[in-house]
Amino acid sequence: MKCAPADLYFLFELPYLTLARQQTAISFLSHQIERADALSHVLSAYPIIKYEPLDFYYRLHQCLSIIDQDVIADLMSNPVWQGKIIGAFLCFLESDSKYESLLLNAIQHTPKINQWLLYLALSEIHPQYKTEHFSKEAEICFKKLKQNLIPIKSKKSIRKLSYDNLNNIEQEQKLLLAKIYHSQGVHAAYQFIKNSDFYTLFHRPLA
């Protein structure tokens, strides 16, 4: 893990369940493409104008604004398959050769039923990866979606971890939090979490 998990939470708001299967992905994305085609004048006015039916494109713009090798590496090394689906989807949309080895390494750790999206992302990087794992219909659909993306004018940086021994630090922080909670109460524990570098890196911000 190289990125602050708290900065990656919003990536998992992408519809990974829908994107995991070819037919559901094609159906969903076709609908999004129709919306973008009908509302292209509104989409091109982002961020001055935002319109709820185009929220999927705004979310993609946010996601693509922060991805780099570290982000994709974290998604691909995520123990659950959802991270690999999200990572592969974003790799297809950005299609940079720097993601090739990460995708190849992740395939063997991805359920076979979901591997098609990783192969599709690889095929967008290099034609040699075109295989029977995905349909021509899926390829065309994803390429059409890509054409409608809001251009990325500048990348945004996210926090990267500098801790060498995350497991030990996590255990120490949990023990300290429990000690503060039992000795000083809920309010003190709440303040500890808000002010802790560890918790701000690893958890969603507290309201």
C-alpha positions as CSV (number, residue, x, y, z in Angstrom):
1,M,0.0,0.0,0.0
2,K,1.4,3.4,-1.1
3,C,-1.5,5.8,-1.0
4,A,-3.6,7.0,1.9
5,P,-6.7,4.8,1.9
6,A,-8.9,7.7,3.0
7,D,-8.0,9.4,-0.3
8,L,-9.1,6.4,-2.3
9,Y,-12.5,5.7,-0.8
10,F,-14.4,7.7,-3.4
11,L,-13.0,5.4,-6.2
12,F,-15.2,2.7,-4.7
13,E,-18.3,4.8,-5.4
14,L,-17.9,3.7,-9.1
15,P,-20.4,0.9,-9.9
16,Y,-18.0,-2.0,-9.8
17,L,-20.7,-4.6,-9.5
18,T,-22.2,-3.4,-12.8
19,L,-18.8,-3.1,-14.5
20,A,-17.8,-6.6,-13.4
21,R,-19.9,-8.4,-16.0
22,Q,-19.8,-7.6,-19.7
23,Q,-23.5,-7.5,-20.4
24,T,-24.4,-5.3,-17.4
25,A,-21.4,-3.1,-18.1
26,I,-22.5,-2.7,-21.8
27,S,-26.1,-1.9,-20.8
28,F,-25.1,0.7,-18.1
29,L,-22.4,2.4,-20.2
30,S,-24.6,2.5,-23.3
31,H,-27.2,4.4,-21.3
32,Q,-24.4,6.8,-20.0
33,I,-23.2,7.3,-23.6
34,E,-26.7,8.2,-24.8
35,R,-27.0,10.8,-22.0
36,A,-23.6,12.4,-22.9
37,D,-24.6,12.5,-26.6
38,A,-27.9,14.2,-25.8
39,L,-26.3,16.6,-23.2
40,S,-22.9,17.2,-24.8
41,H,-23.4,21.0,-24.5
42,V,-23.9,20.6,-20.8
43,L,-21.1,18.2,-20.3
44,S,-18.6,20.5,-22.1
45,A,-19.5,23.3,-19.6
46,Y,-18.2,21.4,-16.6
47,P,-17.3,22.6,-14.0
48,I,-19.2,25.8,-14.5
49,I,-22.4,23.9,-15.0
50,K,-23.2,20.6,-13.4
51,Y,-26.3,18.5,-14.1
52,E,-27.2,15.5,-12.1
53,P,-27.9,13.0,-15.0
54,L,-24.2,13.5,-15.9
55,D,-22.8,12.7,-12.4
56,F,-21.2,9.5,-13.6
57,Y,-18.9,11.6,-15.9
58,Y,-18.1,14.0,-13.1
59,R,-17.1,11.1,-10.9
60,L,-14.9,9.6,-13.7
61,H,-13.2,13.0,-14.0
62,Q,-12.4,13.0,-10.3
63,C,-11.1,9.5,-10.4
64,L,-8.9,10.0,-13.5
65,S,-7.6,13.2,-12.0
66,I,-5.8,11.3,-9.2
67,I,-4.7,8.0,-10.7
68,D,-1.1,7.2,-11.1
69,Q,1.0,4.1,-10.8
70,D,0.8,4.1,-7.0
71,V,-3.0,4.3,-7.1
72,I,-3.4,1.6,-9.6
73,A,-0.9,-0.6,-7.8
74,D,-2.9,-0.3,-4.6
75,L,-6.2,-1.1,-6.4
76,M,-4.6,-4.1,-8.1
77,S,-3.1,-5.4,-4.9
78,N,-6.3,-5.0,-3.0
79,P,-7.3,-8.4,-1.6
80,V,-10.8,-8.1,-2.9
81,W,-11.8,-8.2,-6.6
82,Q,-13.6,-4.9,-6.5
83,G,-10.3,-3.0,-6.5
84,K,-9.1,-4.8,-9.6
85,I,-12.4,-4.0,-11.5
86,I,-12.1,-0.3,-10.6
87,G,-8.4,-0.3,-11.5
88,A,-8.9,-2.0,-14.8
89,F,-11.7,0.3,-15.8
90,L,-9.6,3.4,-15.0
91,C,-6.6,1.9,-16.8
92,F,-8.8,1.4,-20.0
93,L,-9.9,5.0,-19.8
94,E,-6.3,6.4,-19.4
95,S,-4.6,3.6,-21.3
96,D,-1.0,4.2,-20.4
97,S,1.7,1.6,-20.9
98,K,3.0,2.2,-17.4
99,Y,0.0,0.2,-16.1
100,E,0.7,-2.8,-18.3
101,S,2.7,-4.9,-15.8
102,L,0.3,-4.1,-13.0
103,L,-2.6,-5.4,-15.1
104,L,-0.7,-8.5,-16.1
105,N,0.3,-9.3,-12.5
106,A,-3.3,-8.8,-11.3
107,I,-5.0,-11.1,-13.8
108,Q,-3.9,-14.3,-12.0
109,H,-5.4,-13.0,-8.8
110,T,-8.7,-12.0,-10.3
111,P,-11.7,-14.3,-10.6
112,K,-12.0,-15.7,-14.1
113,I,-15.4,-14.2,-14.6
114,N,-14.0,-10.7,-14.0
115,Q,-10.7,-11.1,-16.0
116,W,-12.3,-9.8,-19.2
117,L,-12.1,-6.2,-18.0
118,L,-8.4,-6.5,-17.3
119,Y,-7.8,-8.0,-20.7
120,L,-9.9,-5.2,-22.2
121,A,-7.7,-2.6,-20.5
122,L,-4.6,-4.3,-21.7
123,S,-5.9,-4.3,-25.3
124,E,-6.3,-0.6,-25.1
125,I,-2.6,-0.3,-24.2
126,H,-1.4,-2.7,-26.9
127,P,-3.4,-4.6,-29.6
128,Q,-1.5,-7.9,-28.8
129,Y,-3.8,-8.4,-25.8
130,K,-6.9,-8.6,-27.9
131,T,-8.4,-12.0,-26.9
132,E,-11.7,-13.9,-26.7
133,H,-12.1,-12.8,-23.1
134,F,-14.2,-9.8,-24.2
135,S,-16.6,-9.2,-27.0
136,K,-16.3,-6.7,-29.8
137,E,-19.5,-5.1,-28.5
138,A,-17.9,-4.4,-25.2
139,E,-14.8,-2.9,-26.8
140,I,-16.8,-0.6,-29.0
141,C,-19.0,0.5,-26.0
142,F,-16.0,1.3,-23.8
143,K,-14.3,3.2,-26.6
144,K,-17.4,5.3,-27.1
145,L,-17.5,6.1,-23.4
146,K,-13.9,7.2,-23.5
147,Q,-14.6,9.7,-26.3
148,N,-17.1,11.5,-24.0
149,L,-14.7,11.9,-21.1
150,I,-14.2,15.4,-19.7
151,P,-10.5,16.3,-20.5
152,I,-8.1,16.2,-17.6
153,K,-6.3,19.6,-17.5
154,S,-4.1,18.8,-14.5
155,K,-3.5,15.9,-12.2
156,K,-4.3,16.1,-8.5
157,S,-1.9,14.7,-5.9
158,I,-3.0,12.5,-3.0
159,R,-1.2,11.7,0.2
160,K,1.3,8.9,0.0
161,L,2.3,6.8,3.0
162,S,5.8,7.0,4.5
163,Y,5.4,4.5,7.3
164,D,7.7,1.5,7.2
165,N,5.8,-0.8,9.5
166,L,2.1,-0.2,9.1
167,N,0.9,-3.2,11.0
168,N,2.7,-2.3,14.2
169,I,1.6,1.3,13.9
170,E,-2.0,0.3,13.4
171,Q,-1.9,-1.9,16.5
172,E,-0.3,0.8,18.6
173,Q,-2.9,3.4,17.5
174,K,-5.8,1.0,18.3
175,L,-4.4,0.3,21.8
176,L,-3.8,4.0,22.4
177,L,-7.3,4.8,21.3
178,A,-8.8,2.2,23.6
179,K,-6.8,3.5,26.5
180,I,-7.9,7.1,25.9
181,Y,-11.5,5.9,25.5
182,H,-11.5,4.0,28.8
183,S,-9.6,6.6,30.8
184,Q,-10.9,9.9,29.3
185,G,-14.2,9.1,27.6
186,V,-15.8,9.4,24.2
187,H,-15.0,13.0,23.5
188,A,-11.3,12.6,24.1
189,A,-11.3,9.5,21.9
190,Y,-13.1,11.4,19.2
191,Q,-10.5,14.2,19.4
192,F,-7.6,11.7,19.2
193,I,-9.0,10.2,16.0
194,K,-9.5,13.6,14.4
195,N,-5.9,14.6,15.2
196,S,-4.2,11.3,14.5
197,D,-2.1,11.2,11.3
198,F,-2.9,7.5,11.1
199,Y,-6.6,7.8,11.2
200,T,-6.8,10.7,8.8
201,L,-4.7,8.6,6.4
202,F,-6.7,5.4,6.8
203,H,-10.3,6.4,7.4
204,R,-13.0,8.6,6.0
205,P,-12.9,12.1,7.5
206,L,-15.1,12.5,10.6
207,A,-18.1,14.9,10.2
